[in-house]
Amino acid sequence: MPGPGGGIRLWHMSTESGRAGWDIRRAGPEGAGRRVLMLPGGMCTTEFYADLMAEPALADAGLGMVAVTLPGFGRTPPPEDLTMENYARLMGEFAAEAGCDVLVGHSMGANVAIEMAAAGVFSGPVVLLSPTFSRRDEAKFLEVMDHVGRVPGLGPLAWAAMMKTLPRAMKRELPPERADVLAADLGRNDPRFCRRSVRRYYEYLDRHGSLVARLCDSGVPAWVVRGDRDEIGLAEEELQGLRACSRVTMVTVPDAGHMALVEQPARIAEVIVEAAGAGPGRG
């Protein structure tokens, strides 16, 4: 399907060996000199990147784009290993094969991006949309769900109930014109998978305490982007640590919360174009 500037716009469920059923969305010119890999957050699919991928600034910059739902979310086939390290490995392999040299991640997808950089499976510019640098920064309701989810008998019931109420609760966080579609997208998740995934996510945060040093020590140029009313916290010492890191650029998006990518896609597109300019490209 034609996209802006004669590019392509394509969404499909993968049939590739080892990636059957993956949710992959592509946009931009086929022969792009730079290609951006976009990772949605937990419980989100590539639908959350649709508005951003349609931003004229990205097409004008000649960027190719490919968004991939983290396997397991949106009822895509989950990997056996749900650790953040394994997600980083899977996405690192995909980035290399797809020729992606810029990485964008939102929420949990941003944390996967941090691990990709830290593990050395991705070395290009990284745009982190509302990442979580430590357990204390994460939304409190998610921590509660993680604790309750570990209780035999009660855990599965609590997650099933939460997944039924989440779409309605999230609507107020989303642009009115997109709220119904995106809220329904959130509701298309397997509560059993989400329960297991969130447990592994918190185990990852606990292993490292804080991810600030992990990001800075990776050596990749990184943009940490947060809404001015972001629900995800950032401790003062974490902020100071990020500011002290010469490779990190802090960006605050006005009139936006945790979902800045759908609330202010034009501003996010500007940051991505800036990040793409910091990388060598593929010629």
Long-range contacts (C-beta under 8 A, 24 or more apart in sequence): 3-27, 3-28, 3-54, 3-59, 4-54, 4-56, 4-59, 5-29, 5-59, 5-60, 5-62, 7-59, 7-64, 9-53, 9-54, 11-46, 13-76, 19-94, 20-77, 21-76, 21-77, 22-68, 22-69, 22-71, 22-76, 22-77, 23-68, 23-69, 23-74, 23-76, 24-66, 24-67, 24-68, 24-69, 25-49, 25-50, 25-53, 25-66, 25-67, 25-68, 26-64, 26-65, 26-66, 26-67, 27-53, 27-54, 27-58, 27-59, 27-64, 27-65, 28-53, 28-58, 28-59, 28-62, 28-63, 28-64, 28-65, 29-59, 29-62, 29-64, 30-64, 32-62, 32-63, 32-64, 33-62, 33-281, 33-282, 33-283, 34-61, 34-62, 34-63, 34-64, 34-101, 34-102, 34-276, 34-279, 34-281, 34-282, 35-63, 35-64, 35-65, 35-66, 35-98, 35-99, 35-100, 35-101, 35-102, 35-282, 36-63, 36-64, 36-65, 36-66, 36-100, 36-102, 36-103, 36-104, 36-272, 36-276, 37-66, 37-67, 37-68, 37-91, 37-94, 37-95, 37-98, 37-100, 37-102, 37-103, 37-104, 38-65, 38-66, 38-67, 38-68, 38-104, 38-105, 38-106, 38-109, 39-67, 39-68, 39-70, 39-91, 39-103, 39-104, 39-105, 39-106, 39-109, 39-110, 39-112, 39-113, 40-67, 40-69, 40-70, 40-73, 40-106, 40-107, 40-109, 41-106, 41-107, 41-108, 41-109, 41-110, 41-130, 42-70, 42-73, 42-107, 42-108, 42-109, 42-194, 42-197, 42-198, 42-201, 43-73, 43-166, 43-186, 43-189, 43-194, 44-69, 44-73, 44-74, 44-106, 44-107, 44-109, 44-185, 44-186, 45-69, 45-73, 45-74, 45-76, 45-185, 45-188, 47-181, 47-182, 47-185, 48-106, 48-182, 48-185, 48-259, 48-261, 48-262, 49-261, 51-178, 51-261, 51-262, 51-265, 52-261, 52-262, 52-265, 52-268, 52-269, 52-272, 54-265, 55-265, 55-266, 55-268, 55-269, 57-266, 57-269, 57-270, 57-273, 58-269, 58-272, 58-273, 61-273, 61-276, 63-102, 63-272, 63-273, 63-276, 66-98, 66-100, 68-94, 70-108, 70-109, 70-112, 72-190, 72-193, 72-197, 73-189, 73-193, 73-194, 73-197, 74-185, 74-188, 74-189, 75-188, 75-189, 75-190, 78-193, 78-197, 82-196, 82-197, 82-200, 83-200, 83-203, 83-204, 84-111, 84-112, 84-115, 84-200, 84-201, 84-204, 85-115, 85-119, 85-204, 87-112, 87-115, 88-112, 88-115, 88-116, 88-118, 88-119, 88-121, 89-119, 89-121, 91-116, 91-121, 91-122, 92-116, 92-119, 92-121, 92-122, 93-121, 95-121, 95-122, 96-121, 99-282, 100-124, 101-125, 101-279, 101-280, 101-281, 101-282, 102-126, 102-127, 102-272, 102-275, 102-276, 102-279, 103-127, 104-129, 104-272, 105-129, 105-131, 106-130, 106-261, 107-131, 107-132, 107-232, 107-258, 108-132, 108-201, 111-201, 111-204, 111-211, 114-211, 114-214, 114-215, 114-218, 115-204, 115-214, 117-215, 117-218, 117-220, 117-222, 118-211, 118-214, 118-215, 118-217, 118-218, 120-218, 122-220, 123-219, 123-220, 124-220, 124-279, 125-220, 125-221, 125-222, 125-223, 125-275, 125-276, 125-278, 125-279, 126-220, 126-221, 126-222, 126-223, 126-275, 127-222, 127-223, 127-225, 127-268, 127-271, 127-272, 127-275, 128-215, 128-222, 128-223, 128-224, 128-225, 129-225, 129-260, 129-261, 129-268, 130-225, 130-226, 130-227, 130-230, 130-232, 130-258, 130-260, 131-211, 131-224, 131-232, 132-205, 132-211, 132-232, 133-210, 133-211, 133-212, 133-215, 133-234, 133-235, 133-238, 134-205, 134-209, 134-210, 134-211, 134-235, 134-238, 135-202, 135-205, 135-206, 136-233, 136-235, 137-232, 137-233, 137-234, 137-235, 137-238, 138-202, 138-205, 138-232, 138-233, 139-231, 139-232, 142-198, 143-202, 145-195, 145-198, 146-198, 146-199, 146-202, 149-195, 149-198, 149-199, 150-199, 155-195, 156-191, 156-192, 156-195, 159-191, 159-192, 159-194, 159-195, 160-191, 162-191, 163-187, 163-189, 163-191, 163-194, 173-257, 173-258, 173-259, 174-259, 174-262, 174-263, 175-262, 175-263, 178-262, 182-262, 210-238, 210-241, 212-238, 212-241, 212-242, 212-245, 213-241, 215-242, 215-245, 215-248, 216-241, 216-242, 216-244, 216-245, 216-247, 216-248, 219-247, 220-247, 221-247, 221-249, 221-275, 221-278, 221-279, 222-247, 222-248, 222-249, 223-248, 223-249, 223-251, 223-271, 223-274, 223-275, 224-248, 224-249, 224-250, 224-251, 225-251, 225-252, 225-253, 225-260, 225-268, 225-271, 226-250, 226-251, 226-252, 226-253, 226-260, 227-252, 227-253, 227-255, 227-256, 227-257, 227-258, 227-259, 227-260, 227-263, 227-264, 228-252, 228-253, 228-254, 228-255, 228-256, 229-256, 229-257, 230-256, 230-257, 230-258, 230-260, 231-257, 231-258, 232-258
